[in-house]
Amino acid sequence: MKIPREAQRHARHLFDASFVEGRLDAKRSLAVADALVATKPRHGFQILKEFVRLVRLELQKHTALIESAITLDEVSTKAIVDVLQKRDPQVEVITATNASLIGGTRIRLGSDVWDGTVLNRLQQLKS
């Protein structure tokens, strides 16, 4: 079901109100969501759903996932983190190991993906 424009505008307004000094504030976001639930506006569920979607996208935009086949050493991790912080100073980094990658590293920051894994190269050769 398509969300009404009025609900989208309201959700966007609430989302914008959730920022403190240019950064999404978790406490303020919760307070905004609680106030929305308490006031029960028209299209309240759709507004809340759109608000949650916007918050999720904003959090993903500033979260980097670094996957590698083996645990990266401290020097390599720091070099990657430094490059990511030049791109986005607010970035939060999560590291993970995934043996199915065979070798190399995959970095995901929001919707951007840099894939230098052996698995990716094999899949490219296959296609």
GUMIMI-553790 format. One line per 10 residues: number of its first residue (from 1); their letters; for each residue x, y, z of N, C-alpha, C, O, CB. Coordinates in Angstrom, 3 decimals, always signed. Each point is the difference from the previous one (the first is absolute). Glycine has a CB too. Example, Ala and Ser with C-alpha at 12.3 -4.5 7.8 and 13.67 -1.06 7.14 Angstrom:
! GUMIMI-553790
1> as> +13.190 -5.690 +7.800 -0.890 +1.190 +0.000 +0.900 +1.200 +0.000 +1.036 -0.019 +0.665 -2.928 -1.154 +0.581; +1.542 +2.223 -1.966 +0.820 +1.190 +0.060 -0.770 +1.090 +0.730 +0.509 +1.108 +0.169 +0.675 -1.736 -2.314
This chain:
! GUMIMI-553790
1> mkipreaqrh> +0.845 -1.173 +0.000 -0.845 +1.173 +0.000 +0.892 +1.239 +0.000 +0.979 +0.077 +0.743 -2.833 -1.320 +0.477; +1.505 +2.200 -2.057 +0.775 +1.223 -0.134 -0.308 +0.944 +1.165 -1.149 +0.148 +0.416 +1.160 -0.404 -2.934; +1.031 +0.878 +3.024 -0.156 +0.929 +1.118 -0.462 +1.362 -0.531 +0.548 +0.492 -0.987 +1.249 -1.713 +2.314; -2.789 +1.831 -0.688 -0.465 +1.320 -0.454 +1.092 +1.062 +0.133 +0.853 -0.075 +0.885 -3.183 -0.558 -0.219; +2.289 +1.618 -1.556 +1.007 +1.079 +0.026 +0.004 +0.740 +1.331 +1.055 +0.395 +0.496 -1.315 -0.141 -2.963; -0.909 -0.071 +3.032 -0.102 +0.683 +1.292 +0.790 -0.767 +1.068 +0.699 +0.605 +0.814 -2.975 +0.306 -1.456; +2.163 -2.220 +0.633 +0.719 -0.833 +0.965 +1.504 +0.054 -0.265 +0.793 +0.033 +0.942 -2.800 -1.544 -0.738; +2.405 +1.520 -1.474 +1.423 +0.106 -0.332 +0.585 +1.319 +0.490 +1.089 +0.030 +0.572 -1.467 -1.482 -2.573; -0.355 +2.541 +1.774 +0.477 +1.314 +0.446 +0.121 +0.047 +1.522 +0.971 +0.527 +0.543 -2.039 +0.539 -2.555; +0.070 -1.623 +2.686 +0.010 -0.011 +1.464 +1.183 -0.826 +0.515 +0.688 +0.414 +0.933 -3.207 -0.154 -0.898
11> arhlfdasfv> +2.754 -1.423 -0.640 +1.117 -0.859 +0.406 +1.333 +0.701 -0.243 +0.900 -0.074 +0.836 -2.275 -1.967 -1.355; +1.506 +2.718 -0.614 +1.230 +0.726 -0.319 +0.237 +1.125 +1.007 +1.131 +0.235 +0.425 -1.434 -0.791 -2.864; -0.776 +1.248 +2.817 +0.109 +1.072 +0.992 +0.468 -0.565 +1.343 +0.873 +0.578 +0.646 -2.697 +0.717 -1.825; +1.247 -2.417 +1.597 +0.402 -0.628 +1.260 +1.445 -0.496 -0.073 +0.754 +0.102 +0.968 -3.143 -0.774 -0.553; +2.757 +0.141 -1.563 +1.371 -0.477 -0.199 +0.979 +1.162 +0.127 +1.024 -0.123 +0.673 -1.854 -1.723 -2.182; +0.526 +2.963 +0.873 +0.872 +1.175 +0.081 +0.105 +0.513 +1.433 +1.037 +0.532 +0.394 -1.661 +0.068 -2.745; -0.441 -0.757 +3.130 +0.004 +0.447 +1.399 +0.830 -0.927 +0.895 +0.276 +0.336 +1.152 -2.542 +0.672 -1.517; +2.661 -2.161 -0.154 +0.761 -0.975 +0.782 +1.503 +0.259 -0.016 +0.764 -0.741 +0.618 -2.538 -0.903 -1.117; +2.196 +2.677 -0.194 +1.427 +0.295 -0.113 +0.431 +1.026 +1.034 -0.726 +0.947 +0.304 +0.628 -1.472 -2.741; +1.303 +0.315 +2.974 +0.637 +0.942 +0.907 +1.391 +0.255 -0.554 +0.795 -0.929 -0.142 -2.137 +0.129 +2.179
21> egrldakrsl> +1.640 +2.055 -2.352 +1.292 +0.413 -0.547 +0.375 -0.824 -1.234 +1.147 -0.421 -0.150 -0.432 +1.115 +2.452; -1.678 -0.915 -3.167 +0.253 -0.680 -1.263 +0.134 -1.510 +0.082 +0.363 -0.643 -0.985 +0.718 +2.693 +0.310; -1.367 -2.620 +1.828 +0.126 -1.453 +0.187 -1.283 -0.539 +0.620 -0.597 +0.625 +0.876 +3.110 -0.434 -0.600; -2.923 -1.362 -0.749 -1.207 -0.639 +0.520 +0.204 -0.335 +1.471 +0.981 -0.646 +0.366 -1.534 -0.298 -2.647; -0.377 +1.386 +3.122 +0.086 -0.233 +1.436 -0.985 -1.092 +0.394 -1.199 +0.125 -0.247 +1.905 +2.269 +0.644; -0.206 -3.461 +0.214 -0.835 -1.151 +0.340 -1.086 +0.369 +1.012 -1.151 -0.409 -0.155 +3.103 -1.090 -0.301; -1.600 +2.265 +1.483 -0.981 +0.366 +1.020 -1.106 +0.867 -0.589 -1.175 -0.184 +0.316 +2.963 +0.050 +1.430; -1.411 +1.072 -2.595 -0.989 +0.872 -0.611 -0.887 -0.791 -0.959 -1.204 +0.246 -0.074 +2.778 +1.703 +0.297; -0.991 -2.895 -0.955 -0.780 -0.833 -0.921 -1.031 -0.812 +0.764 -1.148 -0.109 -0.431 +3.099 -0.013 -1.138; -1.552 -0.449 +2.702 -0.943 -0.745 +0.826 -1.098 +0.901 +0.549 -1.167 -0.389 +0.037 +2.994 -1.194 +0.557
31> avadalvatk> -1.454 +2.778 -0.171 -0.986 +0.943 +0.519 -0.998 +0.394 -1.085 -1.197 +0.119 +0.262 +2.890 +0.734 +1.382; -1.195 -0.650 -2.865 -0.874 +0.349 -1.123 -0.963 -1.145 -0.294 -1.193 +0.224 -0.204 +2.991 +1.258 -0.760; -1.280 -2.708 +0.943 -0.853 -1.161 -0.266 -1.031 -0.182 +1.107 -1.160 -0.298 -0.284 +3.043 -0.792 -0.965; -1.481 +1.265 +2.506 -0.937 -0.111 +1.118 -1.090 +1.065 -0.083 -1.171 -0.288 +0.246 +3.007 -0.660 +1.168; -1.456 +2.164 -1.757 -0.982 +1.080 -0.131 -0.974 -0.294 -1.136 -1.192 +0.284 +0.108 +2.872 +1.359 +0.786; -1.176 -2.203 -1.967 -0.862 -0.352 -1.123 -1.021 -1.054 +0.407 -1.179 +0.104 -0.339 +3.036 +0.448 -1.248; -1.404 -1.558 +2.306 -0.910 -1.055 +0.449 -1.017 +0.569 +0.989 -1.170 -0.383 -0.031 +2.976 -1.351 -0.311; -1.382 +2.631 +1.206 -0.895 +0.572 +1.011 -1.073 +0.895 -0.617 -1.137 +0.015 +0.472 +3.016 -0.114 +1.163; -1.527 +0.848 -2.689 -0.973 +0.931 -0.588 -0.958 -0.674 -0.972 -1.082 +0.526 -0.262 +2.765 +1.264 +0.525; -1.303 -2.945 -0.803 -0.842 -0.767 -0.925 -0.579 +0.859 -1.134 -1.217 +0.148 -0.113 +0.661 -1.663 +2.013
41> prhgfqilke> +1.442 +2.083 -2.741 -0.505 +0.828 -1.101 -0.604 -0.867 -1.104 +0.136 -1.223 -0.002 +1.597 +2.968 +0.532; -2.392 -1.083 -1.453 -0.532 -0.692 -1.170 +1.169 -0.614 -0.769 +1.038 +0.645 -0.150 -3.033 +0.943 +0.008; +1.851 -2.794 -0.338 +1.063 -0.751 -0.685 +1.203 -0.228 +0.917 +1.136 -0.075 -0.470 -1.893 +1.048 -1.718; +0.511 -1.081 +3.485 +1.077 -0.130 +0.982 +0.913 -1.186 -0.255 +1.220 +0.125 +0.112 -2.712 +0.946 +1.514; +0.920 -2.229 -1.971 +0.819 -1.181 -0.239 +0.896 +0.202 -1.210 +1.172 -0.375 +0.025 -2.947 -1.059 +0.992; +1.241 +2.013 -2.058 +0.787 +0.230 -1.213 +1.096 +1.037 +0.236 +1.104 -0.123 -0.529 -3.109 -0.461 -0.852; +1.691 +1.609 +2.181 +1.003 +1.007 +0.351 +1.136 -0.658 +0.778 +1.175 +0.225 -0.287 -2.947 +1.583 +0.338; +1.404 -2.625 +0.939 +1.012 -0.678 +0.805 +0.845 -0.952 -0.845 +1.216 -0.077 +0.178 -2.725 +0.264 +1.809; +0.878 -0.899 -2.889 +0.712 -0.926 -0.875 +1.009 +0.758 -0.880 +1.140 -0.438 -0.157 -3.152 -1.106 +0.158; +1.596 +2.664 -0.565 +0.894 +0.810 -0.834 +1.119 +0.619 +0.841 +1.145 +0.069 -0.446 -3.060 +0.419 -1.117
51> fvrlvrlelq> +1.591 -0.044 +2.764 +1.000 +0.559 +0.915 +1.067 -1.041 +0.327 +1.193 +0.305 -0.031 -2.932 +1.238 +1.002; +1.323 -2.760 -0.662 +0.938 -1.080 +0.314 +0.872 -0.318 -1.219 +1.194 -0.261 +0.145 -2.829 -0.688 +1.536; +1.048 +0.970 -2.871 +0.764 -0.257 -1.225 +1.082 +1.068 -0.186 +1.138 -0.321 -0.341 -3.162 -0.782 -0.705; +1.674 +2.359 +1.267 +0.972 +1.089 -0.147 +1.128 -0.106 +1.025 +1.164 +0.237 -0.324 -2.990 +1.223 -0.563; +1.478 -1.815 +2.119 +1.011 -0.164 +1.049 +0.929 -1.160 -0.353 +1.218 +0.118 +0.134 -2.818 +0.801 +1.601; +1.034 -2.036 -2.183 +0.802 -1.163 -0.372 +0.979 +0.336 -1.127 +1.167 -0.386 +0.050 -3.058 -1.106 +0.653; +1.410 +2.212 -1.715 +0.865 +0.388 -1.112 +1.126 +0.927 +0.458 +1.134 -0.118 -0.462 -3.081 -0.129 -1.088; +1.631 +1.158 +2.451 +1.017 +0.924 +0.512 +1.062 -0.755 +0.793 +1.189 +0.298 -0.118 -2.899 +1.543 +0.208; +1.294 -2.810 +0.711 +0.960 -0.787 +0.767 +0.881 -0.840 -0.919 +1.205 -0.111 +0.225 -2.813 +0.050 +1.691; +1.011 -0.528 -2.949 +0.770 -0.794 -0.952 +1.010 +0.851 -0.759 +1.089 -0.464 -0.335 -3.031 -1.078 +0.115
61> khtaliesai> +1.575 +2.782 -0.045 +0.866 +0.899 -0.754 +1.309 +0.277 +0.748 +1.016 +0.314 -0.621 -3.054 +0.722 -0.413; +2.013 -1.152 +2.345 +1.171 +0.296 +0.818 +0.570 -1.244 +0.685 +0.748 +0.111 +0.971 -1.672 +2.170 -0.613; +0.573 -3.455 -0.860 +0.516 -1.247 +0.550 +0.733 -0.771 -1.091 -0.560 -0.282 -1.059 -1.316 +0.199 +2.752; +3.119 -0.248 -1.425 +0.811 -0.754 -0.953 +0.189 -1.416 +0.515 +0.311 -0.210 +1.173 +0.871 +2.311 -1.920; -1.373 -3.070 -0.137 +0.242 -1.401 +0.320 +1.207 -0.455 -0.807 -0.008 +0.045 -1.230 -2.458 -0.478 +1.734; +3.500 -0.004 +0.198 +1.209 -0.500 -0.647 +0.009 -1.515 +0.183 +0.139 -0.496 +1.118 +1.158 +2.677 -0.705; -1.447 -2.911 -1.519 +0.008 -1.461 +0.039 +1.275 -0.510 -0.644 +0.444 +0.523 -1.022 -2.965 -0.599 +0.953; +3.103 -0.940 +0.667 +1.180 -0.628 -0.593 -0.033 -1.486 +0.311 -0.701 -0.441 +0.911 +2.050 +2.576 -0.692; -0.580 -2.906 -0.990 +0.029 -1.445 +0.183 +0.670 -0.382 +1.318 -0.392 -0.972 +0.646 +0.445 +0.690 -3.131; +0.955 +1.051 +2.874 +0.683 -0.226 +1.274 -0.013 +1.308 +0.786 -0.272 +1.065 -0.555 +1.755 -2.885 -0.451
71> tldevstkai> -1.195 +1.732 +2.272 +0.036 +1.200 +0.830 +1.131 +0.906 -0.468 +1.150 -0.425 -0.110 -2.108 -0.845 +2.074; +0.614 +2.527 -2.236 +1.002 +0.965 -0.469 +0.910 +0.416 +1.143 -0.436 +0.088 +1.148 -1.153 +0.735 -2.908; +2.854 -0.567 +1.445 +0.914 +0.490 +1.027 -0.335 +1.461 +0.315 -0.739 +0.659 -0.732 +2.558 -2.264 -0.044; -1.266 +2.081 +1.861 -0.334 +1.334 +0.493 +0.400 +1.108 -0.983 -0.715 +0.991 -0.143 +0.991 -1.863 +2.466; +0.857 +0.705 -2.994 +0.490 +1.014 -0.942 -0.946 +0.119 -1.198 -0.341 +1.108 -0.416 +2.720 -1.578 +1.133; -2.802 -0.667 -1.267 -0.909 +0.018 -1.148 -1.352 +0.599 +0.374 -0.566 +0.798 -0.747 +1.727 -2.812 -0.178; -1.662 +1.621 +2.077 -1.286 +0.540 +0.451 +0.082 +1.504 +0.187 -0.901 +0.728 -0.416 +0.381 -2.901 +1.536; +1.600 +2.647 -0.494 +0.160 +1.439 +0.220 +0.097 +0.757 -1.325 -0.561 +1.088 -0.129 +1.710 -1.572 +2.306; -0.448 -0.076 -3.160 +0.129 +0.655 -1.306 -1.371 +0.130 -0.671 -0.318 +1.047 -0.565 +2.661 -1.968 +0.324; -3.141 -0.127 +0.301 -1.340 +0.039 -0.594 -0.880 +1.002 +0.731 -0.710 +0.783 -0.631 +0.941 -3.179 -0.070
81> vdvlqkrdpq> -0.186 +2.373 +2.029 -0.811 +0.919 +0.805 +0.389 +1.447 -0.285 -0.873 +0.862 -0.091 +0.646 -2.617 +1.879; +1.515 +2.035 -1.929 +0.455 +1.369 -0.294 -0.569 +0.494 -1.330 -0.439 +1.145 -0.105 +2.550 -1.578 +1.404; -2.101 -0.436 -2.317 -0.546 +0.383 -1.306 -1.509 +0.243 +0.106 -0.522 +0.950 -0.582 +2.328 -2.289 -0.582; -2.495 +0.482 +1.906 -1.448 +0.167 +0.162 -0.327 +1.273 +0.775 -0.992 +0.668 -0.292 +0.717 -3.159 +0.232; +1.101 +2.830 +1.044 -0.246 +1.212 +0.781 +0.281 +1.265 -0.804 -0.582 +1.048 +0.280 +1.153 -2.322 +1.782; +0.302 +1.193 -3.047 +0.187 +1.142 -0.888 -1.247 +0.214 -0.843 -0.366 +1.135 -0.306 +2.844 -1.553 +0.248; -3.123 -0.672 -0.313 -1.227 +0.062 -0.801 -1.190 +0.453 +0.844 -0.836 +0.777 -0.461 +1.730 -2.599 -1.012; -0.964 +1.331 +2.714 -1.102 +0.319 +0.908 +0.540 +0.029 +1.431 +0.224 -1.063 +0.579 -1.932 -0.004 -2.149; +1.924 +2.243 +2.157 +0.559 +0.091 +1.348 -0.866 -0.653 +1.088 +0.504 -0.330 +1.073 +0.577 +2.421 -1.816; -2.370 -2.277 +0.473 -0.906 -0.566 +0.992 -0.121 -1.520 -0.112 -0.847 -0.592 +0.670 -0.395 +2.741 -0.697
91> vevitatnas> +2.056 -2.788 -0.791 -0.169 -1.413 -0.292 +0.228 -0.872 +1.240 +0.904 +0.244 +0.800 -0.181 +0.213 -3.151; -1.561 -1.467 +2.481 +0.152 -1.022 +1.036 +0.399 -1.278 -0.729 -0.657 -0.394 -0.964 -1.077 +1.477 +2.551; +2.797 -1.729 -1.138 +0.553 -1.148 -0.725 -0.303 -1.297 +0.739 +0.164 -0.101 +1.216 +1.661 +1.558 -2.146; -2.271 -2.440 +0.163 -0.236 -1.349 +0.507 +0.858 -0.939 -0.838 -0.037 +0.054 -1.229 -2.355 +0.489 +2.004; +3.163 -1.400 -0.118 +0.809 -0.965 -0.734 -0.572 -1.395 +0.210 -0.511 -0.325 +1.072 +2.566 +1.781 -0.834; -1.957 -2.275 -1.285 -0.509 -1.367 +0.071 +0.851 -0.899 -0.875 +0.584 +0.446 -0.988 -2.918 +0.387 +1.432; +2.399 -2.098 -0.075 +0.681 -0.974 -0.839 -1.047 -0.875 -0.662 -1.011 -0.358 +0.605 +3.064 +0.378 +0.879; -1.788 -0.359 -2.747 -0.909 -0.822 -0.789 +0.863 -0.914 -0.865 +0.524 +0.424 -1.030 -2.363 +1.372 +1.018; +1.981 -3.041 +0.431 +0.894 -0.940 -0.690 -0.434 -0.272 -1.433 +0.826 -0.402 -0.819 -0.324 -0.633 +3.015; -1.777 +1.242 -2.522 -0.472 -0.276 -1.358 +0.558 +0.997 -1.018 -0.116 -0.231 -1.203 -1.964 -0.739 +2.183
101> liggtrirlg> +2.684 +2.073 -0.522 +0.593 +0.975 -0.921 +1.307 -0.515 -0.613 +0.490 +0.574 -0.972 -1.541 +1.261 +2.314; +1.607 -2.889 -0.795 +1.227 -0.675 -0.425 +1.228 +0.874 +0.269 +0.966 -0.488 +0.586 -2.271 -0.745 -2.351; +1.302 +2.464 +1.372 +1.110 +0.919 +0.229 -0.432 +1.403 -0.373 -1.015 +0.177 -0.674 +2.698 -2.000 +0.241; -0.927 +2.824 +0.861 -0.329 +1.381 -0.329 -0.927 +0.631 +1.024 -0.256 -0.555 +1.068 +0.553 -0.007 -3.456; -0.792 +1.742 +2.027 -0.828 +0.783 +0.916 -1.184 +0.603 -0.738 +0.119 +0.413 -1.154 +1.895 +0.091 +2.563; -3.157 -0.455 -0.735 -1.196 +0.678 -0.507 -0.365 +1.074 +1.022 -0.125 -0.274 +1.194 -0.714 -1.816 -2.451; +0.671 +3.318 +0.764 -0.351 +1.122 +0.877 -1.331 +0.566 -0.468 -0.182 +0.294 -1.182 +2.629 +0.247 +1.648; -3.381 -0.389 +0.479 -1.313 +0.550 -0.308 -0.223 +1.217 +0.895 +0.027 -0.100 +1.227 -0.935 -2.188 -1.921; +0.689 +3.435 +0.060 -0.291 +1.241 +0.712 -1.295 +0.541 -0.577 -0.021 +0.534 -1.109 +2.493 -0.027 +1.557; -3.552 -0.647 +0.308 -1.312 +0.388 -0.510 -0.367 -0.874 -1.178 -0.084 -1.221 +0.137 +0.431 +3.581 +0.636
111> sdvwdgtvln> -0.565 -1.761 -1.921 -0.340 -0.772 -1.196 +1.211 -0.211 -0.908 -0.118 -0.646 -1.042 -2.201 +1.557 +1.176; +3.486 -0.374 +0.248 +1.227 -0.195 -0.772 +0.679 -1.294 +0.438 +0.110 -0.283 +1.193 +0.173 +2.786 -1.458; +0.170 -3.287 -0.716 +0.701 -1.250 +0.294 +1.282 -0.051 -0.821 -0.017 +0.201 -1.215 -2.168 -1.387 +1.734; +3.292 +0.916 +0.157 +1.279 -0.229 -0.660 +0.349 -1.458 +0.262 +0.261 -0.392 +1.138 +0.524 +2.837 -0.876; -0.783 -3.239 -1.321 +0.181 -1.439 +0.150 +1.281 -0.441 -0.699 +0.062 -0.054 -1.228 -2.559 -0.270 +1.363; +3.504 +0.013 +0.649 +1.263 -0.493 -0.541 +0.252 -1.427 +0.453 +1.139 -0.372 +0.283 -0.232 +2.702 -0.310; -1.967 -3.134 +0.096 +0.136 -1.365 +0.485 +0.233 -0.971 -1.147 -0.351 +0.271 -1.148 -1.116 +0.293 +3.083; +2.059 -1.690 -1.602 +0.215 -1.058 -0.979 -1.346 -0.553 -0.457 -0.178 -0.299 -1.181 +2.407 -0.276 +2.227; -3.169 +0.440 -0.130 -1.336 -0.493 -0.349 -0.645 +0.874 -1.065 -0.592 -0.524 -0.944 +0.343 -0.404 +3.251; +0.349 +2.239 -2.179 -0.557 +0.928 -0.979 +0.675 -0.171 -1.352 -0.671 -0.006 -1.032 +0.144 +1.622 +2.868
121> rlqqlks> +1.841 -1.755 -1.840 +0.723 -0.185 -1.260 -0.388 -1.309 -0.690 -0.133 -0.052 -1.222 +2.027 +1.388 +2.163; -2.072 -2.391 -0.141 -0.428 -1.275 -0.571 -1.402 +0.113 -0.591 -0.273 -0.554 -1.065 +1.713 -0.663 +2.721; -2.317 +1.926 -0.974 -1.358 +0.187 -0.523 +0.013 +0.827 -1.294 -0.787 -0.264 -0.910 -0.114 +0.124 +3.261; +1.777 +1.122 -2.434 +0.122 +0.792 -1.217 +0.518 -0.846 -1.155 -0.465 +0.143 -1.130 +0.869 +1.896 +2.518; +0.562 -2.925 -1.113 +0.512 -0.884 -1.028 -1.076 -0.981 -0.483 -0.080 -0.330 -1.183 +2.368 +0.549 +2.190; -3.096 -0.663 -0.074 -1.073 -0.942 -0.315 -1.015 +0.629 -0.944 -0.492 -0.651 -0.921 +0.813 -0.450 +3.147; -0.627 +2.362 -1.991 -0.986 +0.681 -0.867 +0.702 +0.589 -1.171 -0.636 +0.617 -0.855 -0.837 -0.110 +2.784
